[in-house]
Amino acid sequence: MPRRRPVVRHAHVGTPHVLSSLLEPRGLLEMALLPASLPLLMEAPQGDGHPVLLVPGFMASETSLIALKVFLQRKGYDVHTWGLGRNVGFRSKHANALPQKIRYLHHITGKKVSLVGWSLGGVFSMYGAQQTLECVRSIITLGSPVSVDAAGSQSPPAVKALYRLVSHRLGATAHVMQPKAKSMRENRRLAVPTSCLYSLSDGVVPPQEATIDGDPALHENIQVAGSHIGLGFNGIVLAIVADRLAQPENDWKPFAPTGLLGQVWGLTT
C-alpha cells in the first residue's frame, strides 16, 4: 500500500478575501436551499447511536445548531449540545465545564463521544478532547480557527473588534496565550480521528487557520464550498459530517466520498 502524504495546513496567507467577507450574508441563502439537499442527506449513512456533542461558534447559541441536531438525530445518533448558553469566547468556566460534559456523556452511555464544533466551537472541542482523550471517539471542526499562528488571528478586523468588545479588550490573542488555550494549541495533533472542514470562500476564518498539520492515519482537512455562517446549514457539510461520524470505531479511514456525495463534492471543490 502506498504511503499517504502527511496532512498539511492550507498555504493561504493573510486574511480572508475581502469579497468573501462581504458576501458572508449568502449563508442565509444556504439555509434556504437546505431542503434541496434532501436526496443527498437521505443517502448519508445511518449512525450507530453513539453520543455526539455539538458546540456552537462565537456569539452563537444552541439554536444555531438546530439543523445539525435534527439531521444527526434522524440518522440515529444520541445528540447533545454543550448546554452552556451563548459562546462568548474562551472563558474559564466554559473551558472547565466542557470536559466535565464529555466525561458525563461517556459515563452515562458507556460509549465514546464524538465532538462537532462550528467556528470557535471547534477550538473548544479540541480543548475538551485534549482533557478527556479516553472518552472521545472523533472530532469534526467546521471553519474553526484551530491553527492560529503566534502572530495572531488573521480574521477580518471587524470580527476581531467584536471579539474585543464581547470577550476580552485585548482580543482573541489574549485568550490564545492563556495557559489552557496555549496548551490546547501546542497539542492540537491529538491521537484521535480529526476532520477539519474549511472553505476557501470563508469570510471569517482563513483556510490556513481552519486546517491542521497531522498524521494521515488520524487527521484530515476537507475542503467544502460555502460561507462561514452557513456551514451548519450547508447540505454538503451535513452529509460529510454524517459520513465522518459513521466511521467504525477503531477503524477510521480518510474521507473518500462515493455515490451522490462524491459527485456533488467533486463538482463544488
C-alpha positions as CSV (number, residue, x, y, z in Angstrom):
1,M,0.0,0.0,0.0
2,P,1.5,3.4,-1.0
3,R,2.4,5.7,1.9
4,R,-0.1,8.5,2.4
5,R,1.2,12.1,2.3
6,P,1.3,14.0,5.6
7,V,-1.6,16.2,6.3
8,V,-0.6,19.9,6.0
9,R,-2.3,23.2,6.5
10,H,-3.6,25.2,3.6
11,A,-1.0,27.5,2.1
12,H,-3.1,30.6,2.2
13,V,-1.5,33.7,3.8
14,G,-3.3,36.6,5.4
15,T,-6.9,37.5,5.9
16,P,-9.9,36.1,4.0
17,H,-10.5,37.7,0.7
18,V,-12.5,40.9,1.1
19,L,-15.2,39.8,-1.3
20,S,-15.7,36.6,0.7
21,S,-16.2,38.7,3.8
22,L,-18.6,41.0,2.1
23,L,-20.6,38.0,0.8
24,E,-21.0,36.2,4.1
25,P,-24.7,37.0,4.2
26,R,-25.0,34.4,1.4
27,G,-25.1,32.0,4.3
28,L,-28.8,32.9,4.5
29,L,-29.3,31.5,1.0
30,E,-27.5,28.3,2.0
31,M,-30.0,27.9,4.8
32,A,-32.9,28.5,2.4
33,L,-31.5,25.9,0.0
34,L,-31.1,23.2,2.6
35,P,-34.3,21.4,1.6
36,A,-32.9,21.0,-1.9
37,S,-30.2,18.8,-0.3
38,L,-32.7,16.2,0.8
39,P,-31.6,13.5,-1.7
40,L,-28.0,13.9,-0.5
41,L,-28.9,13.8,3.1
42,M,-31.2,10.8,2.7
43,E,-28.3,8.9,1.2
44,A,-26.0,9.7,4.1
45,P,-25.2,6.6,6.2
46,Q,-27.1,5.8,9.4
47,G,-25.4,6.2,12.7
48,D,-24.7,3.6,15.3
49,G,-26.2,5.5,18.2
50,H,-23.1,6.8,19.9
51,P,-23.2,10.2,21.6
52,V,-22.4,13.3,19.6
53,L,-21.8,16.6,21.3
54,L,-22.4,19.8,19.3
55,V,-20.5,23.1,20.2
56,P,-21.7,26.4,18.8
57,G,-19.5,29.2,17.3
58,F,-18.6,32.6,18.7
59,M,-21.7,34.6,19.7
60,A,-23.9,31.7,18.7
61,S,-26.1,29.6,21.0
62,E,-27.5,26.0,20.7
63,T,-30.2,27.4,18.4
64,S,-27.7,27.8,15.6
65,L,-27.1,24.0,15.8
66,I,-30.7,23.1,15.0
67,A,-30.1,21.7,11.5
68,L,-27.1,19.6,12.6
69,K,-29.0,18.4,15.7
70,V,-32.2,17.3,13.9
71,F,-30.3,15.8,11.0
72,L,-28.0,13.7,13.2
73,Q,-30.8,12.6,15.5
74,R,-32.7,11.3,12.5
75,K,-29.6,9.4,11.5
76,G,-29.7,7.6,14.8
77,Y,-27.2,9.5,16.9
78,D,-27.6,10.4,20.6
79,V,-27.1,14.2,20.0
80,H,-26.4,16.7,22.7
81,T,-25.5,20.4,22.7
82,W,-23.0,21.9,25.2
83,G,-25.6,23.4,27.4
84,L,-23.5,26.5,28.3
85,G,-25.6,29.1,26.6
86,R,-24.1,31.6,24.1
87,N,-20.4,31.1,23.2
88,V,-18.8,34.4,24.2
89,G,-15.2,33.4,23.8
90,F,-12.6,31.3,25.6
91,R,-13.8,31.6,29.2
92,S,-12.5,29.5,32.0
93,K,-16.0,28.5,33.1
94,H,-16.7,27.1,29.7
95,A,-13.2,25.5,29.3
96,N,-13.7,23.7,32.7
97,A,-17.3,22.7,32.1
98,L,-16.9,21.1,28.6
99,P,-14.6,18.3,29.7
100,Q,-17.0,17.5,32.5
101,K,-19.8,17.3,30.0
102,I,-17.8,14.9,27.8
103,R,-17.0,12.7,30.8
104,Y,-20.6,12.7,31.9
105,L,-21.9,11.6,28.4
106,H,-19.2,8.9,28.3
107,H,-20.2,7.7,31.7
108,I,-24.0,7.5,31.2
109,T,-23.8,6.0,27.8
110,G,-20.8,3.7,28.2
111,K,-19.7,4.9,24.7
112,K,-17.1,7.3,23.5
113,V,-18.3,10.8,22.4
114,S,-17.8,12.4,19.0
115,L,-17.4,16.2,19.1
116,V,-18.6,18.5,16.3
117,G,-17.6,22.2,16.7
118,W,-18.6,25.1,14.5
119,S,-16.1,28.0,14.3
120,L,-14.8,28.7,17.8
121,G,-16.8,25.7,18.9
122,G,-14.2,23.6,17.1
123,V,-11.4,25.1,19.3
124,F,-13.4,24.3,22.4
125,S,-13.9,20.7,21.0
126,M,-10.2,20.2,20.6
127,Y,-9.5,21.6,24.1
128,G,-12.2,19.4,25.6
129,A,-10.9,16.3,23.8
130,Q,-7.3,17.0,25.0
131,Q,-8.6,16.8,28.6
132,T,-10.7,13.7,28.0
133,L,-8.9,11.6,25.3
134,E,-10.1,8.3,26.8
135,C,-13.7,9.5,26.3
136,V,-13.5,10.8,22.8
137,R,-14.2,8.9,19.6
138,S,-13.7,11.6,16.9
139,I,-13.6,15.4,16.4
140,I,-15.1,17.3,13.5
141,T,-14.5,21.1,13.1
142,L,-16.4,23.4,10.8
143,G,-14.4,26.5,9.8
144,S,-12.7,26.6,13.2
145,P,-9.5,28.7,13.9
146,V,-7.6,25.7,15.2
147,S,-4.1,26.7,13.8
148,V,-3.7,30.4,14.6
149,D,0.0,31.3,14.5
150,A,1.9,33.3,17.1
151,A,1.3,36.5,15.1
152,G,-2.3,36.2,16.0
153,S,-5.7,35.8,14.2
154,Q,-5.9,36.7,10.6
155,S,-9.7,37.1,10.7
156,P,-11.2,40.4,9.4
157,P,-10.7,43.5,11.6
158,A,-14.5,43.7,12.2
159,V,-14.5,40.1,13.6
160,K,-11.6,40.8,15.9
161,A,-13.2,44.1,17.1
162,L,-16.4,42.2,18.0
163,Y,-14.3,39.7,20.0
164,R,-12.6,42.5,21.9
165,L,-16.0,44.1,22.6
166,V,-17.7,40.9,23.8
167,S,-15.0,38.7,25.2
168,H,-11.7,40.5,26.0
169,R,-10.5,44.0,25.5
170,L,-7.1,42.7,24.2
171,G,-8.9,40.5,21.7
172,A,-8.5,36.8,20.8
173,T,-4.7,36.9,21.2
174,A,-5.1,37.4,25.0
175,H,-7.2,34.2,25.2
176,V,-4.9,32.3,22.8
177,M,-2.0,33.0,25.2
178,Q,-3.8,31.8,28.3
179,P,-2.1,28.6,29.6
180,K,-5.1,26.4,28.9
181,A,-5.6,27.7,25.3
182,K,-1.9,27.7,24.6
183,S,-1.6,24.1,25.8
184,M,-4.5,23.1,23.5
185,R,-2.9,24.7,20.5
186,E,0.5,23.2,21.1
187,N,-1.1,19.7,21.3
188,R,-3.7,20.1,18.5
189,R,-2.4,16.9,16.8
190,L,-4.4,14.7,19.2
191,A,-4.3,11.0,18.9
192,V,-7.9,10.9,17.9
193,P,-9.6,10.9,14.4
194,T,-9.9,14.6,13.4
195,S,-11.6,16.1,10.4
196,C,-11.3,19.8,9.7
197,L,-13.8,21.2,7.2
198,Y,-12.8,24.5,5.6
199,S,-13.9,26.8,2.8
200,L,-11.7,28.9,0.6
201,S,-14.5,31.4,0.4
202,D,-15.0,31.6,4.2
203,G,-15.1,35.3,5.0
204,V,-14.4,34.9,8.7
205,V,-11.7,32.2,9.3
206,P,-8.9,32.0,6.6
207,P,-8.1,28.4,5.3
208,Q,-4.6,28.3,6.9
209,E,-6.2,28.7,10.3
210,A,-9.1,26.2,9.7
211,T,-6.7,23.4,8.7
212,I,-4.1,21.4,10.6
213,D,-0.8,19.5,10.1
214,G,-1.1,15.9,11.1
215,D,-0.9,12.2,10.6
216,P,-2.9,11.0,7.6
217,A,-3.9,7.9,9.6
218,L,-5.8,10.1,12.0
219,H,-6.2,13.6,10.7
220,E,-7.6,15.3,7.5
221,N,-8.6,18.6,6.0
222,I,-11.7,18.6,3.9
223,Q,-12.5,21.5,1.6
224,V,-16.1,22.5,1.1
225,A,-17.8,25.3,-0.8
226,G,-19.8,27.9,1.2
227,S,-19.8,30.7,3.6
228,H,-18.7,30.7,7.3
229,I,-22.1,31.5,8.8
230,G,-23.8,28.9,6.5
231,L,-21.6,25.9,7.4
232,G,-24.1,24.4,9.8
233,F,-26.9,24.6,7.2
234,N,-24.9,23.5,4.2
235,G,-26.2,20.2,2.8
236,I,-22.8,19.0,1.6
237,V,-21.3,19.8,5.0
238,L,-24.1,17.9,6.8
239,A,-23.6,14.9,4.6
240,I,-19.8,15.0,5.2
241,V,-20.3,15.2,8.9
242,A,-22.6,12.1,8.7
243,D,-20.0,10.3,6.6
244,R,-17.3,11.0,9.2
245,L,-19.4,10.1,12.2
246,A,-20.3,6.8,10.6
247,Q,-16.7,5.7,10.5
248,P,-16.3,2.5,12.6
249,E,-14.7,3.0,16.0
250,N,-11.0,2.0,15.8
251,D,-11.2,1.6,12.0
252,W,-11.3,5.3,10.9
253,K,-10.5,5.9,7.2
254,P,-9.8,9.3,5.5
255,F,-12.6,10.9,3.6
256,A,-13.2,9.2,0.2
257,P,-16.8,10.1,-0.8
258,T,-18.8,7.8,-3.1
259,G,-22.3,7.9,-4.6
260,L,-24.1,11.2,-4.7
261,L,-21.9,12.8,-2.1
262,G,-18.8,12.0,-4.2
263,Q,-20.4,13.5,-7.3
264,V,-21.6,16.7,-5.6
265,W,-18.5,17.3,-3.5
266,G,-16.3,16.8,-6.6
267,L,-18.2,19.4,-8.6
268,T,-18.1,22.0,-5.8
269,T,-14.4,21.8,-4.8
